[in-house]
């Protein structure tokens, strides 16, 4: 169960970051939804950084899980993941006005916590 939850958590984060980038950056740029200017630059820059950060962290998590799954149940990996999620939530509440990116991070947190619990449970049996 731990393996499934770890891969689900980081796979979810990678997928969510990819979709966020495609929907909020590429799609809006291609349709010309924002007039050129400082506001558009800020919007595209913030959303690009947010989405690509999630994608890269998710891909890194998948790579580590694929190579050394036992590391993903230890406290450094769990605390690093929860710290990254806290940063994304803070960033989302401060700079992003819609709720979907916050929800994707909350799902990631729930999956990481569940994976950490199953790793600890499996270590004691």
PyMOL commands that set and color helices and strands:
alter all, ss='L'
color gray80, all
select helices_A, chain A and resi 2-31+38-67+69-73+75-95+100-124
alter helices_A, ss='H'
color red, helices_A
deselect
rebuild
show_as cartoon
